[in-house]
Amino acid sequence: MLNMHKKLAKREEEGKIIRTGIVGVGQMGRGLVAQMALMKGIMPAIVADHTLEKVIKAFHSAGISDEDIAVAKTLEEANHFMEQGKYVATENDAFISHANLVEVAIDVTGVPEVGVKIAIDAMNNKKHVVMMDVETDVVIGSYLKKLGDKNGVIYTGSAGDEPGAVMELYSFARAIGLDVRVIGKGKNNKIDYDCNPDTVYEEATRRKMNPRMLTSFKDGTKTMVEMTAMSNATGFVPDVIGGHGVSGSSANSCADLNAAFRLKEDGGILNRHGVVEYVNGIAPGVFITVASPNEDAAYVMDYLQMGHGPLWTLYRPYHLCNLETPLSVAKIVIDGEPTIIPLDGPVSECITVAKRDLRAGESLDGIGGYTTYASIATAEETYRNSYVVYPLVNKNARMKCDVKKGTLLTLDMVDLDTTTQLYQVRKEQDKMYNNGYALK
């Protein structure tokens, strides 16, 4: 992002403000609106949420006065108010995809079945898309990337999310000729596979979080989703289903990672390199572990106290989530580049695990719920064993048979909801790559 502040300031001086459309003003959406309002050359021009009062509150929290806010009930009103330079609030998320002056649509809903509609409608209307809903990306990201290409617009994940943050390190290392062996993220607590919205309710209330969101963090689902996105953007794969999850308490633990991420034959834990991992600790950071064939480069790494080699870990000790997202918008519009995009077809899949014993006929509940959590497996393993792709699970999915806690759910065990747009688009993606995944 070198010199991006200068590029944005130049657009501000020239009156070429980048107008964005944002859908969703939960915790992430509110912060995004507030941060963007502080920046030059960019603005949250129109914001949609099913609760209009939340949009108004988000604008107020960003320091925007009532006289600069307009409520749009129709698309014509939205276009008119945007032309006047107003900040537009609406309950209709379709306006984001159709408003004349919107250049980039940003999905901050966290709901895959909403994210797919926003992304497809926006790109079909020649808007770029920043997808903060990583759960959508790991199911149909390859399809969405191709749709963007077809429409001459850019589809991307977000700076600030762990996948976007790790791509900065990955691209840096590749650019200077280092061999990247492992990529991954930290986790700030040990995985609790048994947690649910009831068990985390008190903590969620104290931290002003949605209990389902906190559950998805604590049961490891978000970590697995993020690792899947990293995998699909780089070609790196999980060494084992779910990853190893080694321990490290701080940036100083990177020396331990240098040793842990050697191959088994060299005293480490890995069966292969080119893998995606997570570490208990070093949160909220991201890391890559690298090697170099050059003796002089190895000497410099040792001299700079990066370790004796043959592996070294580069660590970014933070990711700023929604506060960094506007930089992805700027990178699209100004530089014509995405932050992170999936490769041509999934490399890994986010798969579904029974959180407790499940009975035939029982309804499932998806992300951050009571019945399932996510893991990660290679795409090859997923298709060979017909594992259920996790974000396809919603409240209308039902068990066909009894299974024990910890079972990796397969398509013959679950009746998925086939009526959703997400499901149908995933079917189209599978056809694109002829991967043999047997959705009905």
C-alpha positions in Angstrom: 0.0 0.0 0.0 3.0 2.3 -0.4 2.0 5.9 -1.3 -1.7 5.1 -1.2 -2.2 8.1 1.1 -0.8 10.4 -1.6 -3.0 8.8 -4.3 -6.1 9.3 -2.2 -5.2 12.8 -1.3 -4.7 13.6 -5.0 -8.2 12.2 -5.8 -9.6 14.4 -3.0 -7.9 17.5 -4.5 -9.3 16.6 -8.0 -12.8 16.0 -6.7 -12.6 12.3 -7.8 -14.1 10.9 -4.6 -14.4 7.1 -4.7 -18.1 6.4 -3.8 -18.7 3.1 -2.1 -21.9 1.2 -1.3 -21.9 -0.8 2.0 -24.3 -3.5 3.0 -24.6 -4.3 6.7 -23.8 -2.1 9.7 -23.2 -4.6 12.5 -20.0 -4.3 14.4 -17.8 -4.6 11.3 -20.0 -2.3 9.1 -20.1 0.5 11.7 -16.3 0.5 12.0 -15.9 0.5 8.3 -18.2 3.5 7.9 -16.4 5.4 10.6 -12.9 4.7 9.3 -13.8 5.6 5.7 -15.3 8.9 6.8 -11.8 9.8 8.2 -10.1 9.3 4.9 -9.4 11.5 1.9 -10.6 10.6 -1.6 -13.2 8.0 -0.5 -16.6 8.0 1.2 -19.3 5.6 2.4 -21.7 7.2 -0.1 -24.7 4.8 0.4 -25.2 2.3 3.3 -27.9 -0.3 3.5 -29.2 -2.4 6.4 -32.6 -3.9 7.1 -32.8 -1.6 10.1 -32.6 2.0 8.9 -31.9 3.3 12.4 -28.7 1.3 12.5 -27.5 3.1 9.4 -28.3 6.5 10.8 -26.5 5.6 14.0 -23.5 4.4 12.0 -23.3 7.8 10.2 -23.7 9.7 13.4 -20.9 7.6 15.0 -18.7 8.6 12.1 -19.3 12.2 12.9 -21.7 12.9 10.0 -24.4 15.4 10.8 -28.1 15.0 10.0 -27.9 17.7 7.3 -25.5 15.6 5.3 -27.6 12.4 5.6 -30.5 11.6 3.3 -32.9 8.6 3.5 -33.7 7.0 0.1 -36.9 5.0 -0.4 -36.4 4.6 -4.2 -33.4 4.1 -6.5 -34.2 7.5 -8.1 -33.9 9.2 -4.7 -30.7 7.4 -3.9 -29.2 8.6 -7.2 -30.4 12.1 -6.7 -29.0 12.4 -3.1 -25.7 10.9 -4.1 -25.3 13.4 -6.9 -25.9 16.1 -4.3 -23.0 14.7 -2.2 -25.2 13.4 0.6 -24.6 10.3 2.6 -27.4 8.0 1.7 -29.1 5.6 4.2 -31.5 2.9 2.9 -33.2 -0.3 3.9 -32.9 -1.6 0.4 -29.6 -3.4 -0.3 -30.5 -3.6 -4.0 -29.7 0.1 -4.3 -26.0 -0.7 -3.7 -25.8 -2.7 -6.9 -27.8 -0.2 -9.0 -26.9 3.3 -7.9 -25.2 5.2 -10.7 -22.3 6.6 -8.7 -21.3 3.6 -6.7 -18.0 2.2 -7.9 -17.4 -0.5 -5.3 -19.9 -2.6 -3.4 -18.8 -4.0 0.0 -20.6 -6.9 1.7 -20.2 -6.8 5.4 -23.3 -8.9 6.3 -21.4 -12.1 7.3 -24.3 -14.1 5.8 -23.3 -16.2 2.8 -26.8 -16.4 1.4 -26.9 -12.6 1.4 -23.3 -12.2 0.2 -23.8 -14.2 -3.0 -26.7 -11.9 -4.1 -24.9 -8.7 -3.4 -21.8 -9.8 -5.2 -23.5 -11.2 -8.3 -25.9 -8.2 -8.7 -23.1 -5.7 -8.2 -20.8 -7.2 -10.7 -23.5 -7.7 -13.2 -24.1 -4.0 -12.9 -20.4 -3.3 -13.5 -19.5 -2.5 -9.8 -16.3 -3.8 -8.2 -16.8 -6.0 -5.1 -15.0 -6.2 -1.9 -16.1 -9.3 -0.1 -15.7 -9.1 3.7 -17.9 -12.2 4.0 -15.1 -14.8 3.8 -17.7 -17.6 4.3 -19.2 -16.7 0.9 -15.7 -16.6 -0.7 -14.7 -20.0 0.4 -17.8 -21.6 -1.2 -18.1 -19.7 -4.5 -15.0 -17.4 -4.7 -13.7 -18.9 -8.0 -17.1 -18.4 -9.6 -17.3 -14.8 -8.4 -13.8 -14.1 -9.6 -14.7 -15.3 -13.1 -17.9 -13.3 -13.1 -15.9 -10.2 -12.3 -13.5 -10.9 -15.2 -16.5 -11.4 -17.5 -17.9 -8.0 -16.5 -14.6 -6.1 -16.6 -14.7 -5.5 -12.8 -12.6 -6.7 -9.9 -13.7 -9.1 -7.2 -11.5 -9.3 -4.1 -11.3 -10.2 -0.4 -10.5 -7.5 2.1 -7.3 -6.0 3.5 -7.5 -6.4 7.2 -8.9 -9.8 7.3 -6.3 -12.5 8.1 -6.3 -13.8 4.5 -5.7 -10.4 3.1 -3.0 -9.6 5.7 -1.2 -12.8 5.1 -1.2 -12.1 1.4 0.9 -9.0 2.0 3.6 -11.1 3.7 3.3 -13.8 1.0 3.6 -11.3 -1.9 6.5 -9.5 -0.1 8.5 -12.7 0.4 7.9 -13.9 -3.1 8.9 -10.5 -4.5 12.3 -10.7 -2.9 12.9 -14.2 -4.0 12.3 -16.1 -0.7 10.7 -19.6 -0.9 7.5 -19.6 1.1 7.0 -22.9 2.9 4.1 -22.2 5.4 1.5 -19.5 5.7 -1.0 -19.0 8.5 -2.6 -17.0 11.3 -2.6 -16.9 15.0 -5.5 -17.9 17.3 -5.9 -16.1 20.6 -7.4 -19.0 22.5 -7.5 -22.8 22.3 -10.3 -24.2 20.3 -13.4 -25.1 22.3 -15.3 -27.5 20.0 -18.2 -27.8 22.6 -19.0 -24.0 22.9 -22.3 -22.6 21.6 -24.2 -19.3 21.9 -25.5 -20.2 25.4 -22.1 -21.0 26.8 -20.5 -17.8 25.4 -23.5 -15.5 26.1 -22.0 -13.8 29.1 -18.7 -13.1 27.4 -20.4 -12.0 24.2 -22.5 -9.5 26.1 -19.5 -8.1 27.9 -17.6 -7.7 24.7 -20.7 -6.3 22.8 -20.6 -9.2 20.3 -23.2 -11.4 18.7 -23.0 -14.8 20.6 -23.0 -16.7 17.3 -20.1 -14.7 16.1 -18.1 -15.3 19.3 -19.0 -19.0 19.1 -17.6 -19.2 15.5 -14.3 -17.8 16.8 -14.1 -20.1 19.8 -15.1 -23.3 18.1 -12.5 -22.7 15.4 -14.9 -22.2 12.5 -13.6 -18.7 11.6 -10.0 -19.9 11.7 -10.8 -22.8 9.3 -12.7 -20.4 7.0 -9.8 -18.0 6.9 -7.3 -20.8 6.3 -9.4 -22.1 3.4 -9.4 -18.6 1.9 -5.6 -18.5 2.3 -5.3 -21.9 0.7 -7.5 -21.0 -2.3 -5.5 -17.9 -3.0 -2.0 -19.4 -2.9 -2.3 -23.1 -3.7 -1.1 -24.0 -0.2 -3.0 -26.9 1.5 -3.6 -28.2 5.0 -1.0 -30.7 6.0 -3.7 -32.7 7.9 -7.4 -32.1 8.1 -7.9 -29.2 10.5 -4.2 -28.3 10.7 -1.8 -29.0 13.5 -2.4 -25.9 15.6 1.0 -25.7 17.3 1.5 -23.3 20.3 3.3 -20.0 20.5 2.7 -17.2 22.9 4.2 -14.1 21.2 6.3 -12.8 18.4 9.3 -14.3 20.2 7.8 -17.7 19.5 8.6 -17.3 15.9 11.9 -19.1 16.6 9.9 -22.0 17.8 7.9 -22.0 14.6 11.1 -22.1 12.6 11.8 -25.5 14.2 8.2 -26.8 14.4 7.6 -26.2 10.7 10.5 -28.3 9.5 9.6 -31.6 7.8 9.2 -34.7 10.1 12.4 -36.1 8.6 14.2 -33.0 9.8 12.7 -33.0 13.3 9.6 -30.9 12.6 5.9 -31.7 12.5 5.1 -31.4 8.8 4.6 -34.1 6.2 5.2 -31.6 3.4 5.8 -27.9 2.8 3.5 -25.6 0.9 0.9 -25.7 3.7 -1.5 -23.5 5.5 -1.6 -23.6 9.3 -2.7 -21.8 12.5 -0.9 -21.2 15.7 -2.3 -21.1 19.2 -0.9 -17.8 20.3 0.8 -15.0 18.3 -2.8 -13.6 17.8 -4.0 -11.4 16.3 -1.2 -11.7 13.9 -0.4 -13.6 10.7 2.8 -15.2 9.6 4.7 -16.9 6.8 7.7 -19.3 7.2 10.3 -19.0 4.5 13.6 -20.5 3.2 16.3 -19.3 0.9 18.8 -21.4 -1.1 21.4 -18.6 -1.0 24.1 -18.7 1.7 24.6 -15.0 1.7 20.9 -14.4 2.3 20.9 -17.0 5.1 23.8 -15.1 6.7 21.9 -11.9 6.6 18.8 -13.5 8.1 21.0 -14.8 11.0 22.8 -11.5 11.4 19.4 -9.7 11.7 18.4 -12.1 14.4 15.8 -13.9 12.4 17.3 -17.3 13.4 19.9 -19.7 12.2 17.7 -21.3 9.5 17.1 -23.1 7.4 13.6 -21.7 8.0 12.7 -18.2 9.2 9.3 -16.8 10.2 8.0 -13.4 9.2 5.3 -12.2 11.5 2.8 -9.3 11.3 1.5 -8.9 14.8 -1.8 -7.3 13.9 -4.7 -7.2 11.4 -7.1 -4.3 11.7 -10.2 -5.9 10.2 -12.7 -3.4 8.8 -10.4 -0.5 9.5 -8.1 -1.6 6.6 -10.9 -2.5 4.2 -11.0 0.9 2.5 -7.5 0.3 1.3 -8.8 -2.7 -0.8 -11.3 -0.3 -2.3 -8.6 2.2 -3.2 -6.3 -0.5 -4.6 -9.1 -1.6 -6.9 -10.1 1.8 -8.2 -6.6 3.5 -8.3 -4.3 0.6 -9.0 -6.7 -1.8 -10.7 -5.6 -4.6 -8.4 -7.3 -7.0 -6.0 -6.0 -7.7 -2.4 -6.7 -11.4 -2.4 -8.5 -13.6 -5.0 -9.0 -17.3 -5.3 -7.2 -19.3 -7.9 -9.0 -21.1 -10.7 -11.0 -23.6 -8.7 -10.9 -24.5 -5.0 -7.7 -25.8 -3.5 -9.2 -26.5 -0.1 -12.7 -26.7 1.2 -14.2 -25.7 4.5 -16.0 -28.9 5.7 -18.6 -29.7 8.4 -18.1 -31.5 11.7 -20.8 -32.7 14.2 -20.4 -30.6 17.3 -22.4 -33.2 19.3 -24.3 -36.4 18.7 -26.9 -35.7 16.0 -30.1 -37.6 15.3 -31.9 -38.5 12.1 -34.4 -35.7 11.2 -32.7 -33.1 13.4 -32.2 -29.6 11.9 -28.8 -28.1 11.6 -27.9 -24.5 12.3 -24.7 -23.6 10.6 -22.1 -21.0 11.5 -21.7 -20.2 15.2 -24.5 -22.5 16.2 -25.2 -25.6 18.4 -24.9 -28.5 16.0 -21.8 -28.2 13.8 -18.4 -26.5 13.4 -16.0 -26.2 10.5 -12.7 -27.8 9.6 -10.4 -27.6 6.5 -9.5 -30.4 4.1 -8.0 -30.4 0.6 -10.5 -30.1 -2.2 -9.3 -33.5 -3.4 -10.2 -35.2 0.0 -13.5 -33.3 0.1 -14.6 -34.5 -3.3 -13.3 -38.1 -2.8 -15.1 -38.4 0.5 -18.1 -36.2 -0.3 -17.7 -34.0 2.8 -20.4 -31.4 3.3 -19.1 -27.9 2.4 -19.8 -26.0 5.6 -21.3 -22.7 4.5 -23.9 -24.6 2.5 -25.4 -25.7 5.9 -28.3 -23.6 7.1 -31.3 -23.9 9.4 -33.2 -25.9 6.7 -30.6 -28.6 6.5 -31.6 -31.9 8.1 -29.8 -35.0 9.2 -30.7 -38.2 7.3 -29.1 -40.5 9.9 -27.7 -40.6 13.5 -24.0 -39.6 13.8 -21.6 -39.3 16.7 -20.0 -36.1 17.9 -16.8 -35.4 15.9 -18.1 -37.1 12.7 -17.0 -35.4 9.4 -20.4 -35.0 7.8 -20.9 -36.3 4.2 -23.5 -35.6 1.6 -25.2 -38.9 2.2 -25.8 -38.0 5.8 -27.4 -34.5 5.3 -30.3 -33.1 3.3 -29.0 -29.7 2.4 -31.3 -26.8 1.5 -31.2 -26.8 -2.3 -33.4 -23.7 -2.8 -30.8 -21.1 -2.0 -28.9 -19.0 -4.5 -25.7 -19.9 -2.8 -26.4 -23.7 -3.3 -27.3 -23.1 -7.0 -24.2 -21.0 -7.7 -22.0 -23.6 -6.0 -23.5 -26.2 -8.4 -22.5 -23.9 -11.3 -19.0 -23.6 -9.9 -18.6 -27.3 -9.6 -19.7 -27.7 -13.3 -17.0 -25.1 -14.3 -14.3 -27.3 -12.9 -15.9 -30.7 -13.4 -14.7 -31.7 -9.9 -17.2 -34.5 -9.4 -18.8 -33.0 -6.3 -22.2 -34.6 -6.2 -24.6 -31.8 -5.3 -28.1 -32.7 -6.6 
